C-alpha cells in the first residue's frame, strides 16, 4: 500500500567516534536518542566510491543530494574531469581551445578557482594540468587567481597549497599568482553582490590589498586582519589582494574557471560573461571565458557536458513521482535551497509538474552562523508542520542546514547547539508528520559536526568528514518493518519510491533499505 513520505535531511549530521570534539555525540538530543531506541535504522556510506567520488574523498551536500535524488550512485565531476584529462579530451574541447587561442593572441591566460585537494568544489590537479598545457602551447603569461579555502580544508592551510602550486610553476617554468583571496569573496552564493564585486574588481581592475608575493599576502592577512566576527583570520576570509605587478584581466584575454561545482561559481561567472549583471561593473569584458562545467543553464562555455546530456540522469526520484501524478514539496532555508531542489533533481533548475518549493530566506551572513546556530531551523520547522497538516503532498523533503553550516565555522559549542536545535525541530516535525499519516525517513547527506577538531592534535576542523550517516525509519507500523543494516545514500531514493509505491526505473540501480 502506498504511503505518504517525509524525508528529513539533517545536513552535516554524521556518525563519528566518541571524542571531546564530536558535537553530535555530545549534544543533548533527546528526540533523536528516543527515535533510535524505538525505530529501525540503517547506517549509510556518504563518501568515497559510495557516492561517486574517488576513494577516501569526503562527501558534500551537492553529492549527497544528487545520489539520493537519483537513486543511483552518480559519478561526480571530479572523477569525470580526471578521466577526461587522462584521455586527453579536455584541451580539445572547443570552449577550452577558444580560451587558449585568445591567450596566445593577447599573451595572457588567467586560471581562477579554489586551490586545494579535498575535491569538493575544485581540485588543484586540474589547475596543474592547465598550467602544463599552457607551457606546452607556449602561452606567454599565466596568471593564477588563487581562491583560498579554509572551509573544506584546515582553516589555515593555504601556505601548504601555495607551496605545491609554486613547485608546479617551477616545474613547467610557467605561471605566477596574480591575485589571492578567500572563497568568502570569490565564491559567494548568497547574492551578496558586493562580495562578488570585490573579487571581480581585484582580478580585473587590480583593486584591493597589495602584496609583493602570494606568501606575503597570506602571512600579512593572518597577522593583521580579522574575520567578520572579529576573530583571527582564516583562509576563507583573506581579503582580495593584488600580487606584485599583476596587470589585471584585459579585453582579449583567455580566462578559465577551474571550479567544477556549480553553486559557488555562478555569481562570479555572471560578472564575467552575462550581458546583465546584478552587481556593479563598468562594462562586460570581451574575453574568452571557459568553465569546467555548466554553472547555470544559460552558460554555454563549459567543458564537461551536464549530467543530463550524457543520459546518466534520466528518470530521477522527483521525476518518477511527478509522472505518477503525485504532489511533492521541498522546504529549506536559503543556504540549502539549491541542494534540496536542483541537486536533488539531477541539477535541473525547473521543478517537475506537481513539485512545489518553499525557500525560507536566511537572515544571517555565514560568518555569523556561530553566533546564530539556530539559523532558520525554527522557521523551516514551522512551515513544514503547516504544510504537513494540509495533507496536500505525497512526498515532502526538508533540509535542516545547521549542523553543516555551523560545523563549517569550526566553533564546537556552536555546532553542539546547532545539533540540539535540529534535534528539537526533528522531533516536532516528526510528530506532526505521524499525526498527518506520513512515514518519516530521517537521514543526512554527509557528516561534519561529529568532528569539530582533530582528536589527536586538537586542531580545529571545518570540513566535511568521511564518516557514515544514519537513516531512521519512523512510522506507526515500524515494528513490522525490518531495514538493511547498511547501505549508501542512493538507497534513500529507492526507499522513497518503494514507500510511495512508485515503480523503480531501470536506471535507478540503488535498492530499497526495507527488507521485504
C-alpha positions in Angstrom: 0.0 0.0 0.0 1.3 3.4 -0.9 2.3 5.7 1.9 3.0 9.4 2.1 6.6 10.1 2.8 8.5 12.9 4.7 12.3 12.9 4.1 14.2 14.9 6.7 17.8 15.7 5.7 19.9 16.8 8.6 22.8 18.4 6.7 26.2 17.6 8.2 24.9 15.2 10.9 27.3 12.2 10.8 28.1 9.2 12.9 31.6 9.6 14.4 33.6 8.0 17.2 33.5 9.2 20.8 35.6 12.4 21.1 35.5 15.6 23.0 35.1 17.3 19.6 32.1 15.2 18.5 29.3 17.8 18.7 26.7 15.3 17.5 27.5 12.7 20.1 28.0 15.1 22.9 24.9 17.3 22.4 21.7 16.9 24.3 19.4 15.3 21.7 16.5 13.6 23.5 14.3 13.3 20.4 17.0 11.5 18.3 18.0 9.3 21.1 14.4 8.2 21.6 13.9 7.6 17.9 17.0 5.5 17.6 15.8 3.3 20.6 12.2 2.9 19.3 12.6 2.7 15.5 14.6 0.7 13.0 17.6 2.4 11.4 20.4 1.8 8.9 23.9 3.1 8.5 24.7 4.6 5.1 28.0 5.4 3.5 28.2 9.0 2.4 31.7 9.5 1.0 34.2 8.0 -1.5 33.2 5.5 -4.1 29.8 5.0 -2.4 28.7 8.5 -3.6 30.7 8.6 -6.9 33.8 10.5 -5.8 37.3 9.0 -5.5 38.1 6.6 -2.7 38.8 8.5 0.6 37.2 11.7 -0.6 34.6 13.4 1.7 31.0 13.7 0.6 29.3 17.0 0.1 25.8 18.5 0.1 25.8 18.5 -3.7 27.0 14.9 -4.0 24.6 13.7 -1.3 21.5 15.2 -2.7 22.4 14.1 -6.2 22.7 10.5 -5.1 19.5 10.5 -3.0 17.5 12.1 -5.8 18.9 9.9 -8.5 18.5 6.6 -6.6 21.8 5.5 -8.1 25.5 6.2 -7.4 26.3 9.3 -9.6 29.8 9.6 -11.0 30.8 13.1 -9.9 32.5 15.8 -11.9 35.9 15.4 -10.2 36.1 11.8 -11.5 34.7 12.7 -14.9 37.3 15.5 -15.3 40.1 13.3 -14.1 39.2 10.8 -16.7 38.9 13.4 -19.4 42.4 14.8 -18.6 43.8 11.3 -18.7 42.1 10.6 -22.0 43.4 13.9 -23.4 40.0 15.3 -24.3 39.8 18.3 -22.0 42.1 20.6 -24.0 40.5 19.6 -27.3 37.1 20.9 -26.1 36.1 23.9 -28.3 35.5 26.2 -25.3 38.9 25.4 -23.8 40.6 25.8 -27.2 38.9 29.2 -27.6 40.4 30.3 -24.2 43.8 29.1 -25.2 43.7 30.7 -28.7 42.7 34.0 -27.1 45.6 33.8 -24.7 48.1 33.1 -27.5 47.0 36.3 -29.1 46.8 38.5 -26.0 49.7 36.9 -24.2 47.6 36.3 -21.0 45.8 33.2 -19.7 44.0 33.5 -16.4 43.1 30.5 -14.3 40.8 31.1 -11.4 39.5 28.7 -8.7 39.8 27.1 -5.4 43.4 25.8 -4.8 43.2 22.7 -2.6 43.0 18.9 -2.8 39.8 17.9 -1.0 37.8 18.0 -4.2 34.5 19.5 -3.0 34.4 22.5 -5.4 37.7 22.1 -7.3 40.9 20.2 -7.3 44.4 21.6 -7.7 45.4 18.8 -10.1 43.1 20.3 -12.7 44.9 23.7 -12.3 48.2 21.9 -12.6 47.0 20.3 -15.9 46.1 23.8 -17.2 49.5 25.2 -16.4 51.2 22.3 -18.0 49.1 22.7 -21.2 49.8 26.5 -21.2 53.5 25.7 -21.1 53.2 23.2 -23.9 51.3 25.8 -26.0 53.9 28.5 -25.1 51.4 30.9 -23.6 53.4 34.0 -22.7 51.8 34.8 -19.3 49.7 32.5 -17.0 48.1 34.2 -14.0 46.5 32.1 -11.3 43.8 33.7 -9.3 44.2 31.8 -6.0 40.9 31.3 -4.1 41.9 30.2 -0.6 39.7 27.6 1.1 39.9 27.2 4.9 36.4 25.7 5.0 36.7 22.3 3.3 40.4 22.3 4.4 42.0 23.2 7.7 41.4 26.9 8.4 45.0 27.9 7.9 46.3 25.6 5.2 46.8 27.8 2.1 50.5 28.1 2.5 50.8 24.4 2.0 48.8 24.5 -1.2 50.7 27.6 -2.3 54.0 25.7 -2.0 52.6 22.9 -4.2 51.4 25.4 -6.8 54.8 27.2 -6.8 56.5 23.9 -7.3 54.4 23.4 -10.5 55.3 26.9 -11.6 59.0 25.9 -11.3 58.5 22.5 -12.9 56.8 23.9 -16.0 58.6 27.3 -16.0 55.3 28.9 -16.3 52.8 30.8 -14.1 52.5 33.3 -11.3 49.8 34.1 -8.7 48.1 37.3 -9.9 45.6 37.7 -7.1 44.7 35.9 -3.9 41.5 36.0 -1.9 39.4 33.9 0.4 36.4 31.9 -1.0 34.1 34.1 1.0 34.5 36.8 -1.6 35.1 34.8 -4.8 32.6 32.1 -4.2 29.6 33.7 -2.6 26.3 32.1 -3.5 24.0 34.2 -1.2 23.6 37.1 -3.7 25.8 39.3 -1.7 26.9 41.0 -4.9 29.3 43.4 -3.1 31.5 40.4 -2.2 31.4 39.2 -5.9 32.2 42.8 -7.0 35.3 42.9 -4.7 36.6 39.7 -6.2 35.9 40.8 -9.8 37.4 44.2 -9.3 40.5 42.7 -7.8 41.1 40.5 -10.8 40.0 43.0 -13.4 40.9 46.4 -12.1 43.6 45.5 -9.6 41.6 46.9 -6.7 42.2 45.6 -3.2 45.1 45.0 -0.8 48.6 44.8 -2.2 51.4 42.3 -1.5 54.8 41.5 -3.1 54.1 37.8 -3.2 51.3 35.3 -2.5 53.1 34.1 0.6 53.3 37.7 1.9 49.5 38.1 1.2 48.6 35.1 3.3 51.0 35.9 6.1 50.2 39.6 6.4 46.5 38.7 6.4 47.0 36.2 9.2 48.9 38.8 11.1 46.8 41.9 10.6 43.3 41.0 9.5 40.2 39.6 11.3 37.3 37.6 10.0 33.9 39.4 10.1 33.1 38.2 13.6 36.3 39.7 14.9 38.3 36.5 15.5 41.7 35.6 14.0 41.9 35.5 10.2 41.4 32.2 8.4 41.9 31.4 4.7 38.3 31.6 3.8 38.2 35.4 4.6 41.5 36.6 3.3 40.7 40.0 1.6 41.1 40.3 -2.2 44.8 41.0 -2.7 46.8 42.0 -5.8 50.2 40.3 -6.1 53.2 42.1 -7.4 52.9 43.9 -10.8 49.8 41.8 -11.9 48.2 43.9 -14.7 44.5 42.8 -14.5 42.3 40.9 -16.9 42.1 42.7 -20.2 39.8 42.5 -23.3 41.0 39.7 -25.4 42.5 37.5 -22.6 41.7 33.9 -22.1 40.0 33.0 -18.8 39.4 29.6 -17.3 37.4 29.0 -14.2 38.5 25.6 -12.9 35.9 25.1 -10.2 33.5 22.3 -11.2 30.8 22.6 -8.6 28.2 24.9 -9.8 26.6 26.8 -7.0 29.5 28.8 -5.9 30.8 29.5 -9.4 27.6 31.2 -10.6 27.9 34.8 -9.4 31.5 35.4 -10.4 30.7 33.9 -13.8 27.7 36.2 -14.1 30.1 39.1 -13.6 32.4 38.0 -16.4 30.0 36.8 -19.1 26.4 37.9 -18.7 25.1 41.0 -20.5 23.0 41.9 -17.4 24.8 41.6 -14.1 23.1 42.2 -10.7 26.3 43.6 -9.1 28.3 46.7 -10.2 30.8 46.6 -13.1 31.9 49.2 -15.6 31.4 47.1 -18.7 31.2 43.5 -19.8 34.7 42.4 -20.8 35.4 41.0 -24.3 37.2 37.8 -23.1 37.3 34.1 -24.0 35.8 32.7 -20.7 35.6 28.9 -20.1 34.3 26.9 -17.1 34.9 23.2 -16.4 31.2 22.6 -16.0 27.9 24.3 -16.9 27.4 26.6 -14.0 23.8 27.6 -15.0 21.5 26.8 -17.9 22.3 30.0 -19.9 26.1 29.4 -19.6 27.4 27.7 -22.7 31.2 28.0 -22.3 31.6 24.7 -20.4 34.0 21.8 -21.0 32.1 19.0 -19.3 28.6 18.4 -20.5 25.8 18.4 -17.8 24.9 15.0 -16.4 21.5 15.0 -18.1 23.1 15.5 -21.6 25.1 12.3 -21.0 21.9 10.3 -20.4 23.1 9.5 -16.9 20.3 11.3 -15.1 17.1 10.1 -16.7 14.1 9.0 -14.6 15.0 10.5 -11.2 13.0 10.2 -8.0 11.3 13.5 -8.3 10.6 12.8 -12.0 9.0 9.4 -11.3 6.9 10.9 -8.5 5.7 13.5 -10.9 4.9 11.0 -13.7 2.6 9.2 -11.3 0.7 12.4 -10.7 1.7 12.7 -7.1 2.4 16.1 -5.4 5.8 16.8 -3.8 7.2 19.7 -1.8 10.8 20.8 -1.0 11.4 23.1 2.0 14.6 24.6 3.4 16.4 27.8 4.0 18.5 29.8 1.5 21.8 28.0 2.2 20.5 24.6 1.1 17.7 25.6 -1.2 19.6 24.7 -4.4 20.6 21.4 -2.9 17.1 20.2 -2.0 15.7 21.4 -5.3 18.1 21.5 -8.2 20.7 19.0 -7.0 18.1 16.5 -5.8 16.6 16.8 -9.3 19.9 16.0 -11.0 20.9 19.7 -11.3 17.8 20.6 -13.3 16.7 24.1 -12.3 13.0 23.9 -13.2 10.6 22.0 -10.9 8.7 19.0 -12.1 5.0 19.1 -12.6 3.3 18.9 -9.2 6.5 19.9 -7.4 6.3 23.0 -5.1 9.3 24.7 -3.5 9.5 26.9 -0.4 12.6 28.9 0.5 12.9 30.4 3.9 15.2 33.4 3.4 18.4 33.3 5.5 18.9 36.3 7.8 22.5 35.8 8.7 25.8 36.0 6.9 27.7 32.7 7.0 30.4 34.4 9.1 27.8 34.9 11.9 26.4 31.3 12.0 28.4 30.5 15.1 26.6 33.4 16.9 23.2 32.2 15.5 23.4 28.4 15.4 19.6 28.2 15.1 19.8 29.8 11.7 16.3 29.4 10.2 15.6 26.0 11.6 12.6 27.0 13.6 11.0 28.7 10.6 11.7 25.6 8.5 10.1 23.5 11.2 7.0 25.7 11.5 6.4 25.9 7.8 6.9 22.2 7.3 4.4 21.4 10.1 1.9 23.8 8.5 2.3 22.1 5.1 2.2 18.6 6.5 -1.1 19.3 8.3 -2.8 20.1 4.9 -2.1 16.5 3.7 -1.7 18.0 0.3 1.6 16.5 -0.6 2.5 12.8 -1.1 6.3 13.4 -0.8 7.8 16.2 1.3 11.6 16.8 1.6 13.0 19.2 4.1 16.6 20.1 4.9 18.0 21.5 8.2 21.2 23.2 7.3 22.6 23.9 10.8 25.0 21.1 11.5 26.8 21.6 8.3 26.8 25.4 8.1 27.7 25.9 11.8 30.1 23.0 11.6 32.0 25.0 8.9 32.7 27.7 11.5 34.9 25.4 13.5 33.2 26.5 16.7 32.5 23.4 18.8 30.0 24.9 21.2 28.0 26.5 18.4 27.9 23.2 16.5 26.7 21.4 19.6 23.9 24.0 19.9 23.1 23.5 16.2 22.7 19.8 16.8 20.3 20.5 19.7 18.2 22.9 17.6 18.0 20.4 14.8 17.1 17.6 17.2 14.3 19.6 18.7 13.0 20.6 15.2 13.3 17.0 14.0 11.2 15.7 16.9 8.4 18.3 16.4 8.2 17.8 12.6 8.2 14.1 13.0 5.3 14.1 15.5 3.3 16.4 13.1 4.1 14.1 10.2 3.0 11.0 12.1 -0.2 12.7 13.1 -0.8 13.6 9.4 -0.3 10.0 8.3 3.3 10.2 6.9 6.1 7.7 7.1 9.3 9.6 8.1 12.8 9.0 6.9 15.5 10.9 8.8 18.9 11.0 7.3 21.9 13.2 6.3 23.8 14.0 3.2 27.3 13.8 4.8 29.0 14.3 8.1 30.6 17.5 9.6 29.6 18.4 13.1 30.7 15.0 14.5 34.3 16.0 14.1 34.9 19.7 15.0 38.6 19.1 15.7 41.3 16.5 15.2 41.1 14.1 18.1 44.8 13.6 18.2 46.0 17.2 17.9 43.0 19.3 18.8 43.4 21.3 15.5 40.1 22.9 14.5 38.4 21.2 11.6 35.8 23.0 9.5 35.5 20.4 6.7 33.1 17.6 6.0 34.0 14.1 7.1 34.1 10.7 5.6 32.0 9.2 8.3 28.7 7.4 7.5 25.2 8.8 8.3 22.1 7.2 9.7 18.6 6.6 8.3 15.9 6.3 10.8 12.5 4.8 9.7 9.7 6.3 11.7 6.1 5.1 11.3 3.2 3.8 13.4 3.7 0.4 11.9 7.5 0.5 12.2 7.5 -2.6 14.5 6.6 -4.6 11.4 9.4 -3.2 9.3 13.0 -4.5 9.0 15.8 -2.5 7.4 19.1 -3.5 6.0 21.9 -2.7 8.4 24.0 -0.9 5.9 23.6 0.9 2.6 24.5 4.0 0.6 22.9 7.4 0.2 21.4 6.4 -3.2 19.3 3.8 -1.3 17.3 6.6 0.2 15.8 7.4 -3.2 15.0 3.8 -3.8 13.3 3.6 -0.4 11.2 6.7 -1.1 9.9 5.2 -4.3 9.2 1.9 -2.6 7.1 3.6 0.1 5.2 5.7 -2.4 4.5 2.6 -4.5 6.2 4.2 -7.5 7.9 1.7 -9.8 11.7 2.0 -9.6 13.1 2.7 -13.1 15.8 0.5 -14.5 18.3 3.4 -14.3 17.8 3.6 -10.6 20.3 0.9 -9.5 20.0 1.6 -5.8 18.0 -0.7 -3.6 15.3 0.0 -1.0 16.5 -0.3 2.5 13.3 -2.1 3.5 13.6 -5.8 3.7 10.6 -7.5 2.1 
